[in-house]
Amino acid sequence: MTALTANRPTDSRSLGKKHWIPIAAGVTIYAGSVPMVDEAGYARPSASRAGNKGCWGVALEKYDNSKGIAGAVYCCVQEGVYK
C-alpha cells in the first residue's frame, strides 16, 4: 500500500472518543489517514514496524511536523466505525 501524500475524505458510520497524540519528528499526518503509535508513543504514518502500539483512530486534520522535533506538534484522532 502506498503512503498518503494528501488529505483524503474518510466517511464514518459512528464516532467515538478523540485522542491527542504527539507526532514523531520529520512526519506529516494527513487528514483521513490512520496513524500508528510507535514504541516511543509518537504518531507516524501507518507502516509495519516492530514495537507499534496500534492505531487509535482517524486523523481529523493535516498535521505537519516535518521540520519539528518529536512532540512539537500533536494530532487529534477519533475512534469510530469508518467506511
BELKAGI-V494616 format. One record per residue. N is the residue number from 1. RES is the residue in one letter. SS is DSSP state (A for helix, B for strand, O for the rest). PSI is psi in whole degrees, -180 to 180 (999 if undefined). D_CENTER is the distance of its C-alpha to the mean C-alpha in Angstrom with 1 decimal. Layout:
# BELKAGI-V494616
n->{N | N}
res->{RES | RES}
ss->{SS | SS}
psi->{PSI | PSI}
d_center->{D_CENTER | D_CENTER}
This chain:
# BELKAGI-V494616
n->{1 | 2 | 3 | 4 | 5 | 6 | 7 | 8 | 9 | 10 | 11 | 12 | 13 | 14 | 15 | 16 | 17 | 18 | 19 | 20 | 21 | 22 | 23 | 24 | 25 | 26 | 27 | 28 | 29 | 30 | 31 | 32 | 33 | 34 | 35 | 36 | 37 | 38 | 39 | 40 | 41 | 42 | 43 | 44 | 45 | 46 | 47 | 48 | 49 | 50 | 51 | 52 | 53 | 54 | 55 | 56 | 57 | 58 | 59 | 60 | 61 | 62 | 63 | 64 | 65 | 66 | 67 | 68 | 69 | 70 | 71 | 72 | 73 | 74 | 75 | 76 | 77 | 78 | 79 | 80 | 81 | 82 | 83}
res->{M | T | A | L | T | A | N | R | P | T | D | S | R | S | L | G | K | K | H | W | I | P | I | A | A | G | V | T | I | Y | A | G | S | V | P | M | V | D | E | A | G | Y | A | R | P | S | A | S | R | A | G | N | K | G | C | W | G | V | A | L | E | K | Y | D | N | S | K | G | I | A | G | A | V | Y | C | C | V | Q | E | G | V | Y | K}
ss->{O | O | O | O | O | O | O | O | O | O | O | B | B | B | B | B | B | B | B | B | B | B | B | O | O | O | B | B | B | O | O | O | O | O | O | B | B | O | O | O | O | O | B | B | O | O | O | O | O | O | O | O | O | O | B | O | O | B | B | O | O | O | B | B | B | O | O | O | O | O | O | O | O | B | B | B | B | B | B | B | B | B | O}
psi->{138 | 142 | 149 | 146 | 6 | 165 | 154 | 144 | 138 | 104 | 147 | 155 | -34 | 149 | 148 | -150 | 155 | 146 | 139 | 123 | 132 | 147 | 142 | 158 | 142 | 24 | 143 | 130 | 126 | 146 | 136 | -6 | 169 | 87 | 153 | 154 | 123 | -179 | -21 | -3 | 13 | 144 | 140 | 159 | 147 | 134 | 160 | 112 | 143 | 136 | -1 | 142 | 11 | -178 | 141 | -5 | -170 | 136 | 134 | -22 | 175 | 132 | 122 | 109 | 30 | -23 | 7 | 170 | 163 | 129 | -2 | -27 | 143 | 148 | 148 | 123 | 152 | 129 | 161 | -174 | 118 | 150 | 999}
d_center->{16.1 | 15.3 | 12.1 | 11.2 | 13.2 | 13.1 | 11.7 | 12.7 | 14.2 | 13.0 | 16.0 | 16.2 | 19.3 | 18.6 | 16.1 | 15.6 | 14.5 | 11.9 | 10.2 | 9.7 | 8.0 | 9.4 | 8.0 | 10.2 | 13.1 | 13.4 | 9.9 | 8.7 | 5.4 | 7.4 | 8.2 | 8.6 | 6.1 | 5.0 | 2.8 | 5.9 | 7.7 | 10.6 | 14.2 | 14.3 | 11.7 | 9.2 | 5.4 | 6.0 | 6.0 | 7.5 | 11.1 | 14.1 | 14.7 | 17.2 | 16.0 | 12.5 | 12.2 | 10.5 | 7.7 | 8.0 | 7.4 | 6.5 | 5.1 | 8.8 | 9.4 | 9.2 | 8.7 | 11.0 | 11.8 | 13.7 | 16.9 | 16.0 | 16.3 | 13.8 | 13.1 | 14.6 | 11.7 | 9.5 | 6.6 | 7.7 | 6.5 | 9.7 | 11.4 | 14.0 | 15.9 | 14.8 | 17.2}
